[in-house]
Amino acid sequence: MSVSVRIPTPLRSLTSGQDVVEAAGETLQQIVLDLERQFPGIGDRVIDEDGEIRRFVNLFVNGEDVRFLDGLHTAIAQGDEVSIVPAVAGGAR
């Protein structure tokens, strides 16, 4: 099954400028692996060397943060939308 994945501006150089791409998989982990197959290098920007979501990357499925779901094991269904969102740091001094 294929789902839409929203790509943030910092990663669009890996997707030839595309802001939305299609990826296949039944779990979020499979989606990330398919993204890496299609767009080499994107997986390393999302997943760390321990196989976990990078600290400064947020992944959402249908607007829900996967850290509050099943992380990379979150089930994906036809028609779902996955969003990769870089964490925003900063604040008042």
N, C-alpha and C positions, 0 to 999 in steps of 0.2 A: 504494500500500500504506500501511497505517496502523500506527503503533507507539505504545506508551505512553511518555509523557514525564513524569518525576517533577519536580514543581515545588517549589523550596524556599520556606520560609515568607516570606522577604522579597519574593518575586515573586508570591505568591498574591493580592495585591490586584489584579493584572492579569488573573487567571483566575477572578475571582469566588469566591475561596477554595478553588478546586479544587486538590488536591495531586497529582492525576494527570490528564493530559489526553491526547487522541489527536492525532497530527499525521501528515501524509503526506509522503513523499519517499523518494528512492532514495539520497540522501546526507545527511549531517548538516546541510550547508548548506541543503538543500531543506527539511529538518525545521524549522530555525530560521526560514526564510522563511514556512513555513506557520503556525508559531506566531505570527509577527508579523501575518500576515493575520487570524488568529482573535482574537488578543489584542494589539491595537496597543500598542506601547511595550516589549514584552518583548524584541524583537530588539535594540534599543539597549542593553538591560541586559546582553545576552549577547555581542554583537559590537561592536567598537569602530569608529571612523570609518575605519580602514584596512581593515576587513573581516576582522579577526582576532579570535579569542576574547579577550575581556577578560582582563587579567592576573589579576584576583582572582575569576575564574569558572573552574570546572573542569567539563568535559563528559565524561560516561562513556557508553559503549555496552556494555551487558551487563557492567557493572562494570569495564571497561577504560578507562583514561584515554586520550582521543583524541589527546592530545599524543604518545603513544607509538604511535599508529596513523597515520592519514592526516589528522589534524586535521579541518577542516570537510569534507574530501573523503572521509571515512570512509564506506564503503558501509553502507547500512542494509537489513536484510532483514525480511520479515514476521515478527512475533513478537519482534523486538528490543525492548529497553528502554533508553531514553535517560534519563540523570539529569543535571540541572543542579545543581551543588553550589557554593555560595559558598566561596571559599578562607577558611580560618581562620587568622588571624594571632595572634601573641602568643607568650608563653613566659616563661621565668624572667627576673627582673630582675637 
